[in-house]
Amino acid sequence: MSKGKIRKTRTASMTLWAVVALAVVGVLYTAFGSGHENTEATPSAASDNEMAAEAAFSPDKNIPAPDFALKDTQGKVVKLSDFKGKVVVIDFWATWCPPCRKEIPDFIDLYLKYKDKGFVMLGLSVDEGGLSDVIPFIKKNKINYTILMATNTDVPKAYGGIRGIPTTFVVDRRGIIREQFVGFRPKSTFESVITKLLEEK
């Protein structure tokens, strides 16, 4: 093979490798972004009726939190009204949701820190797999607060139609919704609201 052909072959090879390298970089950037953490809510399906309910539901108006009766992982029925006089965090979540999983260690810490001061933490699972998904997850992550099963119930709709998870409501001692968060929030955000509401009488 002549030197000219060798040079052309090497040039073509280098060009091919450059194209492959650029393609790989593009794929990695698309998959992982620019290095920032994804803290947005994971979308969930919503019907037109649910969207209409959400539009009519405004926690900013300080309205009462809709009461509900859901089973925990042991089959016991738990009502929101059982916790009248306490500050309650209601978190709609699922085991497969990355931002939901990220918040859980913070909720574990907050419940441990404030449970004796009148704070209640409720995790409302919307897992399609039900208990078979949730119970192993609870054990693996050592969740210390109450988990209720909200899949295939009217509770998400009662709270405006949950279009993304996590969606978290903070209810004061009078049973009034004071805050709503959609997507991941740092521990400090929840702790600030919880401590403020615990001080209210």
DARA-V849396 format. One record per pair of residues at least 4 apart in sequence whose ideal C-beta (glycine too) atoms are under 7 Angstrom apart, sorted by the first residue. I is the first residue (numbers start at 0). J is the second residue. Records with the same first field share a line. If there is no record, write none. Layout:
BEGIN
I: J  J
END
This chain:
BEGIN
0: 4  5
2: 6
3: 7
4: 8
5: 9
6: 10
7: 11
8: 12
9: 13
10: 14
11: 15
12: 16
13: 17
14: 18
15: 19
16: 20
17: 21
18: 22
19: 23
20: 24
21: 25
22: 26
23: 27
24: 28
25: 29
26: 30
27: 31
38: 98  182  183
39: 182
40: 98  163  164  165  166  181  182
41: 96  97  98  163  164
42: 162  163
43: 161  162  163  164
45: 49  50  160  162
47: 51
48: 52
49: 53  156  160
50: 54  160
51: 55
52: 56  156  159  160
53: 159  160  162
56: 158  159
58: 168  176  178  179
61: 175  176  177
62: 175  176
63: 174  175
64: 79  168  170  174  175  176
65: 157  158
66: 78  79  80
67: 78  79  154  157
68: 76  78
69: 77  123  147  148  149  152  154
70: 74  75  76  147  148
71: 75  77  145  146  147
72: 130  133  134  137  146
77: 81  145  147
79: 87
82: 87  119
83: 174
84: 172
85: 117  118  119  172
86: 117  118  170  171  172  193  196  197
87: 119  121  170
88: 120  121  167  169  189
89: 121  123  167  168  170
90: 106  121  122  123  165  167
91: 123  125  149  155  161  164  165  166
92: 96  99  122  124  164  165
93: 99  124  125  126  164
94: 126  132  133  136
96: 100  164  165
97: 101
98: 102  165  182  183
99: 103  164  165
101: 183
102: 106  165  183
103: 107  140  142
104: 108
105: 109  186  189
106: 110  120  144
107: 111  142  143
108: 112  186
109: 113  120  186  189  190  193
110: 114  118  120  143  144
111: 143
113: 118  193  197
114: 118
116: 197
117: 197
118: 193  197
120: 144  145
121: 145  147
122: 144  146
123: 147  149  154
124: 133  146  147  148  149  150
125: 149  150  155  161  164
126: 132  133  150
127: 150
128: 132
129: 133  148  150
130: 134  148
132: 136
133: 137  146
134: 138
135: 139
136: 140
137: 142  146
142: 146
149: 154  155
153: 157
154: 158
155: 160  161
156: 160
158: 168
161: 166
163: 181  182
165: 182  183
166: 181
167: 180
168: 176  179
169: 177  178  192  196
170: 174  175  176  177
171: 175  177  196  199
172: 196  199
177: 196
178: 192
180: 184
184: 188  189
186: 190
187: 191
188: 192
189: 193
190: 194
191: 195
192: 196
193: 197
194: 198
END
